[in-house]
Amino acid sequence: MLEMTPLIKEDTLGIHILWPKTNINQDFDLDIVAIHGLGGDSFKTWTEGNPRSGILWLSDLLPDDLGKEANARARIMTFGYNANLILDPAAGRTATFALELLYELRSKRQGSEQRPIIFVAHSLGGIVLKSALITALTNSGVYGSILQSTRSVLFLGTPHHGVSNLAGLAQLLTKISSSLRLRNHTFAAEELRLWSPTLVDGARRFSEIISKLHVYSFFETNKTNGVQVC
């Protein structure tokens, strides 16, 4: 069987504190956690230009904007997971990513469990976040402080009801990967299908906690050929 270079770099996984770059133990007014989407990672999604040398919005621009506009001192973090759902057989379920987010965030917030949190979630990251907050509700003994501290959620192009042409894309990639003896099907890709049971149940359960949050959704209004995000 053909061996391939892993699609995900290990140093992009998990939670990374982007700001402040020094003196990370100072007092903060809030935590901001960014969660990338499908095909992204914890750095390149939020970077203009080269992921390692370009302008990383979360650390290069956002801290100054917060200071000027809101006079707020924020600790800014980014969370990475394996979002190559179509081709990477190592990709798991959205619920698995959600648990990783909760576990790592809980560890980073030891001693500051009551600090307010704002989540910024792009694309699939919004589905991961909703799953995490639902898990925090049902497992409140361990992760309840994360849900209780969450003040705002910003969804950026999140496919709350799924992606209409994911099946066609998956079929095309299946033909390609079959010739290379690769497995391209992942559980999370299946969960992203339009009106999948996972998304419908997640939307229903998230509605039980949405009234306690400030939720903002941003999405494109111009049509993009080939993809329908609902």
Secondary structure, DSSP 8 states (H G I E B T S, - for coil): ------SS-GGGSEEEEEE-SS-TTS--SEEEEEE--TT--TTGGGEESSTTTSEEHHHHTHHHHHHHHT---EEEEEEE----TTT-TT---HHHHHHHHHHHHHHHTTT-TTS-EEEEEETHHHHHHHHHHHHHHHTHHHHHHHHHHEEEEEEES--TT-BTTHHHHHHHHHHHHHHTT-----HHHHHTBTT-HHHHHHHHHHTTTGGGSEEEEE---S--TT--B-
